[in-house]
Amino acid sequence: MPPINSKSYTEEEKQFLKNIGFKIQFFRKQRGLSQNELAEKADLSYTTISHIESTSSYGMSIIAIYKIAKALDVDPSQLLLFK
């Protein structure tokens, strides 16, 4: 999935996307997976996982979030909730 133009996001939206990426990275590392291994398990490209986990605001589909959550064995809501 190509990145959506980050200039179209508000600062709050950009931070939301970054937080999802940080959560994905946290769970991935907790499970001892590389970005490539997660990409394979989620049936996504390495580039997509790399972009999502980067500090840039990378738009992703809800299906991508679902696939990643299932590959990480977490409920998708865990990637979207921040406290």
PDB file of N, CA, C and O in Angstrom, chain B, residues numbered from 101:
ATOM      1  N   MET B 101       0.847  -1.175   0.000  1.00  0.00           N
ATOM      2  CA  MET B 101       0.000   0.000   0.000  1.00  0.00           C
ATOM      3  C   MET B 101       0.891   1.235   0.000  1.00  0.00           C
ATOM      4  O   MET B 101       1.735   1.367   0.887  1.00  0.00           O
ATOM      5  N   PRO B 102       0.742   2.122  -0.934  1.00  0.00           N
ATOM      6  CA  PRO B 102       1.583   3.315  -0.957  1.00  0.00           C
ATOM      7  C   PRO B 102       1.208   4.274   0.163  1.00  0.00           C
ATOM      8  O   PRO B 102       0.052   4.318   0.586  1.00  0.00           O
ATOM      9  N   PRO B 103       2.175   5.038   0.641  1.00  0.00           N
ATOM     10  CA  PRO B 103       1.866   5.975   1.713  1.00  0.00           C
ATOM     11  C   PRO B 103       0.891   7.042   1.225  1.00  0.00           C
ATOM     12  O   PRO B 103       0.966   7.519   0.092  1.00  0.00           O
ATOM     13  N   ILE B 104      -0.004   7.387   2.103  1.00  0.00           N
ATOM     14  CA  ILE B 104      -0.926   8.477   1.817  1.00  0.00           C
ATOM     15  C   ILE B 104      -0.188   9.772   2.114  1.00  0.00           C
ATOM     16  O   ILE B 104       0.605   9.835   3.053  1.00  0.00           O
ATOM     17  N   ASN B 105      -0.440  10.787   1.333  1.00  0.00           N
ATOM     18  CA  ASN B 105       0.240  12.069   1.504  1.00  0.00           C
ATOM     19  C   ASN B 105       0.094  12.551   2.946  1.00  0.00           C
ATOM     20  O   ASN B 105      -0.999  12.927   3.369  1.00  0.00           O
ATOM     21  N   SER B 106       1.188  12.539   3.697  1.00  0.00           N
ATOM     22  CA  SER B 106       1.133  12.910   5.112  1.00  0.00           C
ATOM     23  C   SER B 106       0.786  14.379   5.313  1.00  0.00           C
ATOM     24  O   SER B 106       0.383  14.765   6.410  1.00  0.00           O
ATOM     25  N   LYS B 107       0.931  15.202   4.290  1.00  0.00           N
ATOM     26  CA  LYS B 107       0.580  16.612   4.429  1.00  0.00           C
ATOM     27  C   LYS B 107      -0.920  16.793   4.583  1.00  0.00           C
ATOM     28  O   LYS B 107      -1.377  17.849   5.021  1.00  0.00           O
ATOM     29  N   SER B 108      -1.694  15.768   4.225  1.00  0.00           N
ATOM     30  CA  SER B 108      -3.136  15.868   4.357  1.00  0.00           C
ATOM     31  C   SER B 108      -3.611  15.534   5.768  1.00  0.00           C
ATOM     32  O   SER B 108      -4.798  15.674   6.062  1.00  0.00           O
ATOM     33  N   TYR B 109      -2.714  15.097   6.642  1.00  0.00           N
ATOM     34  CA  TYR B 109      -3.072  14.754   8.005  1.00  0.00           C
ATOM     35  C   TYR B 109      -2.864  15.934   8.943  1.00  0.00           C
ATOM     36  O   TYR B 109      -1.948  16.737   8.765  1.00  0.00           O
ATOM     37  N   THR B 110      -3.731  16.023   9.943  1.00  0.00           N
ATOM     38  CA  THR B 110      -3.506  16.991  11.013  1.00  0.00           C
ATOM     39  C   THR B 110      -2.386  16.449  11.892  1.00  0.00           C
ATOM     40  O   THR B 110      -2.020  15.280  11.777  1.00  0.00           O
ATOM     41  N   GLU B 111      -1.852  17.270  12.751  1.00  0.00           N
ATOM     42  CA  GLU B 111      -0.796  16.818  13.667  1.00  0.00           C
ATOM     43  C   GLU B 111      -1.306  15.696  14.568  1.00  0.00           C
ATOM     44  O   GLU B 111      -0.573  14.749  14.854  1.00  0.00           O
ATOM     45  N   GLU B 112      -2.538  15.796  15.009  1.00  0.00           N
ATOM     46  CA  GLU B 112      -3.121  14.765  15.860  1.00  0.00           C
ATOM     47  C   GLU B 112      -3.248  13.437  15.098  1.00  0.00           C
ATOM     48  O   GLU B 112      -2.980  12.372  15.655  1.00  0.00           O
ATOM     49  N   GLU B 113      -3.648  13.504  13.852  1.00  0.00           N
ATOM     50  CA  GLU B 113      -3.749  12.293  13.023  1.00  0.00           C
ATOM     51  C   GLU B 113      -2.377  11.687  12.771  1.00  0.00           C
ATOM     52  O   GLU B 113      -2.223  10.466  12.801  1.00  0.00           O
ATOM     53  N   LYS B 114      -1.381  12.528  12.522  1.00  0.00           N
ATOM     54  CA  LYS B 114      -0.025  12.037  12.319  1.00  0.00           C
ATOM     55  C   LYS B 114       0.466  11.307  13.565  1.00  0.00           C
ATOM     56  O   LYS B 114       1.082  10.246  13.467  1.00  0.00           O
ATOM     57  N   GLN B 115       0.193  11.876  14.734  1.00  0.00           N
ATOM     58  CA  GLN B 115       0.631  11.243  15.983  1.00  0.00           C
ATOM     59  C   GLN B 115      -0.089   9.921  16.195  1.00  0.00           C
ATOM     60  O   GLN B 115       0.510   8.959  16.676  1.00  0.00           O
ATOM     61  N   PHE B 116      -1.366   9.864  15.843  1.00  0.00           N
ATOM     62  CA  PHE B 116      -2.133   8.629  15.955  1.00  0.00           C
ATOM     63  C   PHE B 116      -1.491   7.528  15.113  1.00  0.00           C
ATOM     64  O   PHE B 116      -1.316   6.407  15.590  1.00  0.00           O
ATOM     65  N   LEU B 117      -1.140   7.838  13.869  1.00  0.00           N
ATOM     66  CA  LEU B 117      -0.498   6.854  12.990  1.00  0.00           C
ATOM     67  C   LEU B 117       0.858   6.420  13.533  1.00  0.00           C
ATOM     68  O   LEU B 117       1.198   5.238  13.480  1.00  0.00           O
ATOM     69  N   LYS B 118       1.626   7.358  14.050  1.00  0.00           N
ATOM     70  CA  LYS B 118       2.925   7.021  14.635  1.00  0.00           C
ATOM     71  C   LYS B 118       2.749   6.099  15.844  1.00  0.00           C
ATOM     72  O   LYS B 118       3.515   5.153  16.028  1.00  0.00           O
ATOM     73  N   ASN B 119       1.731   6.385  16.668  1.00  0.00           N
ATOM     74  CA  ASN B 119       1.486   5.557  17.851  1.00  0.00           C
ATOM     75  C   ASN B 119       1.144   4.124  17.472  1.00  0.00           C
ATOM     76  O   ASN B 119       1.577   3.184  18.140  1.00  0.00           O
ATOM     77  N   ILE B 120       0.372   3.950  16.409  1.00  0.00           N
ATOM     78  CA  ILE B 120       0.068   2.599  15.938  1.00  0.00           C
ATOM     79  C   ILE B 120       1.367   1.908  15.537  1.00  0.00           C
ATOM     80  O   ILE B 120       1.591   0.749  15.886  1.00  0.00           O
ATOM     81  N   GLY B 121       2.208   2.607  14.818  1.00  0.00           N
ATOM     82  CA  GLY B 121       3.501   2.046  14.412  1.00  0.00           C
ATOM     83  C   GLY B 121       4.357   1.662  15.597  1.00  0.00           C
ATOM     84  O   GLY B 121       5.009   0.618  15.581  1.00  0.00           O
ATOM     85  N   PHE B 122       4.361   2.500  16.632  1.00  0.00           N
ATOM     86  CA  PHE B 122       5.144   2.196  17.836  1.00  0.00           C
ATOM     87  C   PHE B 122       4.591   0.952  18.535  1.00  0.00           C
ATOM     88  O   PHE B 122       5.359   0.123  19.023  1.00  0.00           O
ATOM     89  N   LYS B 123       3.262   0.820  18.584  1.00  0.00           N
ATOM     90  CA  LYS B 123       2.640  -0.348  19.215  1.00  0.00           C
ATOM     91  C   LYS B 123       2.993  -1.619  18.437  1.00  0.00           C
ATOM     92  O   LYS B 123       3.329  -2.642  19.033  1.00  0.00           O
ATOM     93  N   ILE B 124       2.917  -1.551  17.124  1.00  0.00           N
ATOM     94  CA  ILE B 124       3.259  -2.705  16.298  1.00  0.00           C
ATOM     95  C   ILE B 124       4.706  -3.103  16.542  1.00  0.00           C
ATOM     96  O   ILE B 124       5.011  -4.283  16.713  1.00  0.00           O
ATOM     97  N   GLN B 125       5.592  -2.121  16.559  1.00  0.00           N
ATOM     98  CA  GLN B 125       7.007  -2.403  16.805  1.00  0.00           C
ATOM     99  C   GLN B 125       7.204  -3.034  18.187  1.00  0.00           C
ATOM    100  O   GLN B 125       7.974  -3.983  18.331  1.00  0.00           O
ATOM    101  N   PHE B 126       6.517  -2.515  19.188  1.00  0.00           N
ATOM    102  CA  PHE B 126       6.621  -3.047  20.549  1.00  0.00           C
ATOM    103  C   PHE B 126       6.236  -4.520  20.583  1.00  0.00           C
ATOM    104  O   PHE B 126       6.990  -5.352  21.088  1.00  0.00           O
ATOM    105  N   PHE B 127       5.049  -4.844  20.040  1.00  0.00           N
ATOM    106  CA  PHE B 127       4.587  -6.235  20.054  1.00  0.00           C
ATOM    107  C   PHE B 127       5.479  -7.126  19.203  1.00  0.00           C
ATOM    108  O   PHE B 127       5.725  -8.278  19.559  1.00  0.00           O
ATOM    109  N   ARG B 128       5.964  -6.603  18.084  1.00  0.00           N
ATOM    110  CA  ARG B 128       6.850  -7.392  17.217  1.00  0.00           C
ATOM    111  C   ARG B 128       8.124  -7.770  17.964  1.00  0.00           C
ATOM    112  O   ARG B 128       8.533  -8.931  17.961  1.00  0.00           O
ATOM    113  N   LYS B 129       8.749  -6.781  18.604  1.00  0.00           N
ATOM    114  CA  LYS B 129       9.992  -7.042  19.334  1.00  0.00           C
ATOM    115  C   LYS B 129       9.746  -7.947  20.531  1.00  0.00           C
ATOM    116  O   LYS B 129      10.579  -8.792  20.857  1.00  0.00           O
ATOM    117  N   GLN B 130       8.609  -7.773  21.185  1.00  0.00           N
ATOM    118  CA  GLN B 130       8.254  -8.606  22.330  1.00  0.00           C
ATOM    119  C   GLN B 130       8.156 -10.078  21.924  1.00  0.00           C
ATOM    120  O   GLN B 130       8.441 -10.972  22.721  1.00  0.00           O
ATOM    121  N   ARG B 131       7.758 -10.311  20.698  1.00  0.00           N
ATOM    122  CA  ARG B 131       7.616 -11.673  20.193  1.00  0.00           C
ATOM    123  C   ARG B 131       8.861 -12.174  19.468  1.00  0.00           C
ATOM    124  O   ARG B 131       8.880 -13.286  18.942  1.00  0.00           O
ATOM    125  N   GLY B 132       9.898 -11.340  19.447  1.00  0.00           N
ATOM    126  CA  GLY B 132      11.169 -11.746  18.855  1.00  0.00           C
ATOM    127  C   GLY B 132      11.126 -11.900  17.341  1.00  0.00           C
ATOM    128  O   GLY B 132      11.855 -12.714  16.774  1.00  0.00           O
ATOM    129  N   LEU B 133      10.274 -11.122  16.692  1.00  0.00           N
ATOM    130  CA  LEU B 133      10.149 -11.188  15.237  1.00  0.00           C
ATOM    131  C   LEU B 133      10.905 -10.047  14.569  1.00  0.00           C
ATOM    132  O   LEU B 133      10.958  -8.935  15.095  1.00  0.00           O
ATOM    133  N   SER B 134      11.476 -10.323  13.434  1.00  0.00           N
ATOM    134  CA  SER B 134      12.054  -9.257  12.608  1.00  0.00           C
ATOM    135  C   SER B 134      10.919  -8.622  11.806  1.00  0.00           C
ATOM    136  O   SER B 134       9.816  -9.163  11.740  1.00  0.00           O
ATOM    137  N   GLN B 135      11.197  -7.486  11.208  1.00  0.00           N
ATOM    138  CA  GLN B 135      10.192  -6.855  10.351  1.00  0.00           C
ATOM    139  C   GLN B 135       9.838  -7.782   9.193  1.00  0.00           C
ATOM    140  O   GLN B 135       8.674  -7.875   8.801  1.00  0.00           O
ATOM    141  N   ASN B 136      10.825  -8.456   8.655  1.00  0.00           N
ATOM    142  CA  ASN B 136      10.583  -9.368   7.535  1.00  0.00           C
ATOM    143  C   ASN B 136       9.705 -10.549   7.963  1.00  0.00           C
ATOM    144  O   ASN B 136       8.803 -10.952   7.227  1.00  0.00           O
ATOM    145  N   GLU B 137       9.967 -11.097   9.140  1.00  0.00           N
ATOM    146  CA  GLU B 137       9.155 -12.212   9.636  1.00  0.00           C
ATOM    147  C   GLU B 137       7.711 -11.786   9.865  1.00  0.00           C
ATOM    148  O   GLU B 137       6.780 -12.520   9.533  1.00  0.00           O
ATOM    149  N   LEU B 138       7.527 -10.585  10.437  1.00  0.00           N
ATOM    150  CA  LEU B 138       6.168 -10.081  10.631  1.00  0.00           C
ATOM    151  C   LEU B 138       5.484  -9.873   9.288  1.00  0.00           C
ATOM    152  O   LEU B 138       4.317 -10.225   9.123  1.00  0.00           O
ATOM    153  N   ALA B 139       6.194  -9.310   8.342  1.00  0.00           N
ATOM    154  CA  ALA B 139       5.627  -9.086   7.008  1.00  0.00           C
ATOM    155  C   ALA B 139       5.148 -10.402   6.410  1.00  0.00           C
ATOM    156  O   ALA B 139       4.049 -10.471   5.861  1.00  0.00           O
ATOM    157  N   GLU B 140       5.960 -11.439   6.512  1.00  0.00           N
ATOM    158  CA  GLU B 140       5.585 -12.753   5.969  1.00  0.00           C
ATOM    159  C   GLU B 140       4.358 -13.308   6.679  1.00  0.00           C
ATOM    160  O   GLU B 140       3.436 -13.803   6.030  1.00  0.00           O
ATOM    161  N   LYS B 141       4.339 -13.231   8.013  1.00  0.00           N
ATOM    162  CA  LYS B 141       3.205 -13.759   8.778  1.00  0.00           C
ATOM    163  C   LYS B 141       1.917 -12.998   8.483  1.00  0.00           C
ATOM    164  O   LYS B 141       0.832 -13.581   8.483  1.00  0.00           O
ATOM    165  N   ALA B 142       2.039 -11.691   8.230  1.00  0.00           N
ATOM    166  CA  ALA B 142       0.870 -10.849   7.985  1.00  0.00           C
ATOM    167  C   ALA B 142       0.496 -10.786   6.511  1.00  0.00           C
ATOM    168  O   ALA B 142      -0.501 -10.161   6.149  1.00  0.00           O
ATOM    169  N   ASP B 143       1.283 -11.424   5.666  1.00  0.00           N
ATOM    170  CA  ASP B 143       1.068 -11.390   4.217  1.00  0.00           C
ATOM    171  C   ASP B 143       1.092  -9.949   3.684  1.00  0.00           C
ATOM    172  O   ASP B 143       0.268  -9.547   2.863  1.00  0.00           O
ATOM    173  N   LEU B 144       2.072  -9.200   4.187  1.00  0.00           N
ATOM    174  CA  LEU B 144       2.308  -7.828   3.743  1.00  0.00           C
ATOM    175  C   LEU B 144       3.778  -7.725   3.322  1.00  0.00           C
ATOM    176  O   LEU B 144       4.576  -8.618   3.607  1.00  0.00           O
ATOM    177  N   SER B 145       4.119  -6.660   2.660  1.00  0.00           N
ATOM    178  CA  SER B 145       5.514  -6.508   2.242  1.00  0.00           C
ATOM    179  C   SER B 145       6.370  -5.999   3.404  1.00  0.00           C
ATOM    180  O   SER B 145       5.883  -5.348   4.329  1.00  0.00           O
ATOM    181  N   TYR B 146       7.657  -6.318   3.320  1.00  0.00           N
ATOM    182  CA  TYR B 146       8.615  -5.794   4.294  1.00  0.00           C
ATOM    183  C   TYR B 146       8.564  -4.263   4.292  1.00  0.00           C
ATOM    184  O   TYR B 146       8.618  -3.629   5.346  1.00  0.00           O
ATOM    185  N   THR B 147       8.461  -3.682   3.100  1.00  0.00           N
ATOM    186  CA  THR B 147       8.430  -2.217   2.972  1.00  0.00           C
ATOM    187  C   THR B 147       7.247  -1.625   3.730  1.00  0.00           C
ATOM    188  O   THR B 147       7.379  -0.581   4.369  1.00  0.00           O
ATOM    189  N   THR B 148       6.106  -2.277   3.663  1.00  0.00           N
ATOM    190  CA  THR B 148       4.926  -1.782   4.383  1.00  0.00           C
ATOM    191  C   THR B 148       5.175  -1.785   5.881  1.00  0.00           C
ATOM    192  O   THR B 148       4.898  -0.793   6.555  1.00  0.00           O
ATOM    193  N   ILE B 149       5.695  -2.885   6.411  1.00  0.00           N
ATOM    194  CA  ILE B 149       5.974  -2.961   7.851  1.00  0.00           C
ATOM    195  C   ILE B 149       7.010  -1.905   8.233  1.00  0.00           C
ATOM    196  O   ILE B 149       6.864  -1.229   9.252  1.00  0.00           O
ATOM    197  N   SER B 150       8.037  -1.765   7.431  1.00  0.00           N
ATOM    198  CA  SER B 150       9.081  -0.781   7.697  1.00  0.00           C
ATOM    199  C   SER B 150       8.502   0.637   7.736  1.00  0.00           C
ATOM    200  O   SER B 150       8.828   1.416   8.632  1.00  0.00           O
ATOM    201  N   HIS B 151       7.659   0.966   6.781  1.00  0.00           N
ATOM    202  CA  HIS B 151       7.042   2.304   6.751  1.00  0.00           C
ATOM    203  C   HIS B 151       6.125   2.525   7.956  1.00  0.00           C
ATOM    204  O   HIS B 151       6.142   3.593   8.568  1.00  0.00           O
ATOM    205  N   ILE B 152       5.332   1.518   8.289  1.00  0.00           N
ATOM    206  CA  ILE B 152       4.410   1.647   9.420  1.00  0.00           C
ATOM    207  C   ILE B 152       5.177   1.895  10.711  1.00  0.00           C
ATOM    208  O   ILE B 152       4.751   2.705  11.535  1.00  0.00           O
ATOM    209  N   GLU B 153       6.293   1.216  10.897  1.00  0.00           N
ATOM    210  CA  GLU B 153       7.070   1.358  12.128  1.00  0.00           C
ATOM    211  C   GLU B 153       7.992   2.571  12.127  1.00  0.00           C
ATOM    212  O   GLU B 153       8.581   2.895  13.159  1.00  0.00           O
ATOM    213  N   SER B 154       8.125   3.233  11.012  1.00  0.00           N
ATOM    214  CA  SER B 154       9.021   4.394  10.956  1.00  0.00           C
ATOM    215  C   SER B 154       8.403   5.577  11.695  1.00  0.00           C
ATOM    216  O   SER B 154       7.247   5.525  12.117  1.00  0.00           O
ATOM    217  N   THR B 155       9.169   6.620  11.842  1.00  0.00           N
ATOM    218  CA  THR B 155       8.677   7.808  12.535  1.00  0.00           C
ATOM    219  C   THR B 155       7.854   8.716  11.628  1.00  0.00           C
ATOM    220  O   THR B 155       7.388   9.771  12.056  1.00  0.00           O
ATOM    221  N   SER B 156       7.678   8.304  10.378  1.00  0.00           N
ATOM    222  CA  SER B 156       6.810   9.083   9.493  1.00  0.00           C
ATOM    223  C   SER B 156       5.362   8.642   9.703  1.00  0.00           C
ATOM    224  O   SER B 156       5.107   7.591  10.291  1.00  0.00           O
ATOM    225  N   SER B 157       4.441   9.429   9.233  1.00  0.00           N
ATOM    226  CA  SER B 157       3.024   9.097   9.324  1.00  0.00           C
ATOM    227  C   SER B 157       2.650   8.280   8.098  1.00  0.00           C
ATOM    228  O   SER B 157       2.559   8.814   6.993  1.00  0.00           O
ATOM    229  N   TYR B 158       2.439   7.008   8.291  1.00  0.00           N
ATOM    230  CA  TYR B 158       2.151   6.114   7.175  1.00  0.00           C
ATOM    231  C   TYR B 158       0.727   5.610   7.307  1.00  0.00           C
ATOM    232  O   TYR B 158       0.393   4.883   8.243  1.00  0.00           O
ATOM    233  N   GLY B 159      -0.110   6.007   6.356  1.00  0.00           N
ATOM    234  CA  GLY B 159      -1.497   5.558   6.359  1.00  0.00           C
ATOM    235  C   GLY B 159      -1.583   4.086   6.022  1.00  0.00           C
ATOM    236  O   GLY B 159      -0.855   3.584   5.166  1.00  0.00           O
ATOM    237  N   MET B 160      -2.482   3.403   6.707  1.00  0.00           N
ATOM    238  CA  MET B 160      -2.649   1.973   6.457  1.00  0.00           C
ATOM    239  C   MET B 160      -4.127   1.625   6.499  1.00  0.00           C
ATOM    240  O   MET B 160      -4.927   2.316   7.129  1.00  0.00           O
ATOM    241  N   SER B 161      -4.467   0.557   5.828  1.00  0.00           N
ATOM    242  CA  SER B 161      -5.860   0.134   5.819  1.00  0.00           C
ATOM    243  C   SER B 161      -6.201  -0.595   7.117  1.00  0.00           C
ATOM    244  O   SER B 161      -5.318  -1.081   7.825  1.00  0.00           O
ATOM    245  N   ILE B 162      -7.470  -0.658   7.406  1.00  0.00           N
ATOM    246  CA  ILE B 162      -7.911  -1.405   8.582  1.00  0.00           C
ATOM    247  C   ILE B 162      -7.612  -2.892   8.397  1.00  0.00           C
ATOM    248  O   ILE B 162      -7.382  -3.603   9.375  1.00  0.00           O
ATOM    249  N   ILE B 163      -7.615  -3.363   7.159  1.00  0.00           N
ATOM    250  CA  ILE B 163      -7.280  -4.757   6.882  1.00  0.00           C
ATOM    251  C   ILE B 163      -5.809  -5.023   7.204  1.00  0.00           C
ATOM    252  O   ILE B 163      -5.476  -6.086   7.730  1.00  0.00           O
ATOM    253  N   ALA B 164      -4.935  -4.077   6.897  1.00  0.00           N
ATOM    254  CA  ALA B 164      -3.515  -4.230   7.238  1.00  0.00           C
ATOM    255  C   ALA B 164      -3.356  -4.308   8.756  1.00  0.00           C
ATOM    256  O   ALA B 164      -2.589  -5.131   9.256  1.00  0.00           O
ATOM    257  N   ILE B 165      -4.068  -3.466   9.484  1.00  0.00           N
ATOM    258  CA  ILE B 165      -4.007  -3.503  10.950  1.00  0.00           C
ATOM    259  C   ILE B 165      -4.495  -4.866  11.446  1.00  0.00           C
ATOM    260  O   ILE B 165      -3.894  -5.456  12.344  1.00  0.00           O
ATOM    261  N   TYR B 166      -5.576  -5.357  10.863  1.00  0.00           N
ATOM    262  CA  TYR B 166      -6.128  -6.657  11.242  1.00  0.00           C
ATOM    263  C   TYR B 166      -5.105  -7.772  10.987  1.00  0.00           C
ATOM    264  O   TYR B 166      -4.877  -8.614  11.855  1.00  0.00           O
ATOM    265  N   LYS B 167      -4.494  -7.776   9.805  1.00  0.00           N
ATOM    266  CA  LYS B 167      -3.511  -8.808   9.449  1.00  0.00           C
ATOM    267  C   LYS B 167      -2.311  -8.778  10.395  1.00  0.00           C
ATOM    268  O   LYS B 167      -1.823  -9.822  10.828  1.00  0.00           O
ATOM    269  N   ILE B 168      -1.846  -7.575  10.706  1.00  0.00           N
ATOM    270  CA  ILE B 168      -0.694  -7.425  11.604  1.00  0.00           C
ATOM    271  C   ILE B 168      -1.058  -7.910  13.003  1.00  0.00           C
ATOM    272  O   ILE B 168      -0.284  -8.628  13.635  1.00  0.00           O
ATOM    273  N   ALA B 169      -2.238  -7.518  13.487  1.00  0.00           N
ATOM    274  CA  ALA B 169      -2.669  -7.944  14.819  1.00  0.00           C
ATOM    275  C   ALA B 169      -2.742  -9.462  14.898  1.00  0.00           C
ATOM    276  O   ALA B 169      -2.277 -10.056  15.871  1.00  0.00           O
ATOM    277  N   LYS B 170      -3.319 -10.090  13.888  1.00  0.00           N
ATOM    278  CA  LYS B 170      -3.419 -11.551  13.889  1.00  0.00           C
ATOM    279  C   LYS B 170      -2.037 -12.195  13.837  1.00  0.00           C
ATOM    280  O   LYS B 170      -1.800 -13.202  14.504  1.00  0.00           O
ATOM    281  N   ALA B 171      -1.128 -11.631  13.057  1.00  0.00           N
ATOM    282  CA  ALA B 171       0.237 -12.158  12.971  1.00  0.00           C
ATOM    283  C   ALA B 171       0.962 -12.018  14.310  1.00  0.00           C
ATOM    284  O   ALA B 171       1.829 -12.828  14.638  1.00  0.00           O
ATOM    285  N   LEU B 172       0.607 -10.993  15.076  1.00  0.00           N
ATOM    286  CA  LEU B 172       1.226 -10.761  16.384  1.00  0.00           C
ATOM    287  C   LEU B 172       0.460 -11.456  17.514  1.00  0.00           C
ATOM    288  O   LEU B 172       0.872 -11.414  18.674  1.00  0.00           O
ATOM    289  N   ASP B 173      -0.658 -12.094  17.159  1.00  0.00           N
ATOM    290  CA  ASP B 173      -1.514 -12.778  18.135  1.00  0.00           C
ATOM    291  C   ASP B 173      -2.038 -11.823  19.204  1.00  0.00           C
ATOM    292  O   ASP B 173      -2.024 -12.128  20.397  1.00  0.00           O
ATOM    293  N   VAL B 174      -2.503 -10.658  18.745  1.00  0.00           N
ATOM    294  CA  VAL B 174      -3.148  -9.690  19.639  1.00  0.00           C
ATOM    295  C   VAL B 174      -4.480  -9.289  19.016  1.00  0.00           C
ATOM    296  O   VAL B 174      -4.681  -9.429  17.809  1.00  0.00           O
ATOM    297  N   ASP B 175      -5.369  -8.798  19.838  1.00  0.00           N
ATOM    298  CA  ASP B 175      -6.621  -8.263  19.328  1.00  0.00           C
ATOM    299  C   ASP B 175      -6.313  -6.958  18.603  1.00  0.00           C
ATOM    300  O   ASP B 175      -5.507  -6.168  19.093  1.00  0.00           O
ATOM    301  N   PRO B 176      -6.925  -6.712  17.459  1.00  0.00           N
ATOM    302  CA  PRO B 176      -6.646  -5.462  16.727  1.00  0.00           C
ATOM    303  C   PRO B 176      -6.831  -4.207  17.578  1.00  0.00           C
ATOM    304  O   PRO B 176      -6.145  -3.208  17.363  1.00  0.00           O
ATOM    305  N   SER B 177      -7.748  -4.252  18.537  1.00  0.00           N
ATOM    306  CA  SER B 177      -7.969  -3.069  19.386  1.00  0.00           C
ATOM    307  C   SER B 177      -6.726  -2.703  20.186  1.00  0.00           C
ATOM    308  O   SER B 177      -6.546  -1.539  20.545  1.00  0.00           O
ATOM    309  N   GLN B 178      -5.858  -3.687  20.472  1.00  0.00           N
ATOM    310  CA  GLN B 178      -4.639  -3.395  21.229  1.00  0.00           C
ATOM    311  C   GLN B 178      -3.676  -2.498  20.441  1.00  0.00           C
ATOM    312  O   GLN B 178      -2.826  -1.830  21.029  1.00  0.00           O
ATOM    313  N   LEU B 179      -3.809  -2.485  19.136  1.00  0.00           N
ATOM    314  CA  LEU B 179      -2.952  -1.611  18.326  1.00  0.00           C
ATOM    315  C   LEU B 179      -3.499  -0.198  18.223  1.00  0.00           C
ATOM    316  O   LEU B 179      -2.797   0.724  17.808  1.00  0.00           O
ATOM    317  N   LEU B 180      -4.768  -0.037  18.605  1.00  0.00           N
ATOM    318  CA  LEU B 180      -5.439   1.248  18.434  1.00  0.00           C
ATOM    319  C   LEU B 180      -5.710   1.994  19.723  1.00  0.00           C
ATOM    320  O   LEU B 180      -6.119   3.154  19.691  1.00  0.00           O
ATOM    321  N   LEU B 181      -5.487   1.346  20.860  1.00  0.00           N
ATOM    322  CA  LEU B 181      -5.748   1.992  22.152  1.00  0.00           C
ATOM    323  C   LEU B 181      -4.457   2.501  22.764  1.00  0.00           C
ATOM    324  O   LEU B 181      -3.448   1.795  22.793  1.00  0.00           O
ATOM    325  N   PHE B 182      -4.497   3.725  23.251  1.00  0.00           N
ATOM    326  CA  PHE B 182      -3.313   4.347  23.856  1.00  0.00           C
ATOM    327  C   PHE B 182      -3.708   4.943  25.194  1.00  0.00           C
ATOM    328  O   PHE B 182      -4.723   5.630  25.309  1.00  0.00           O
ATOM    329  N   LYS B 183      -2.888   4.670  26.209  1.00  0.00           N
ATOM    330  CA  LYS B 183      -3.147   5.219  27.539  1.00  0.00           C
ATOM    331  C   LYS B 183      -1.951   5.950  28.036  1.00  0.00           C
ATOM    332  O   LYS B 183      -1.972   6.487  29.143  1.00  0.00           O
TER     333      LYS B 183
END
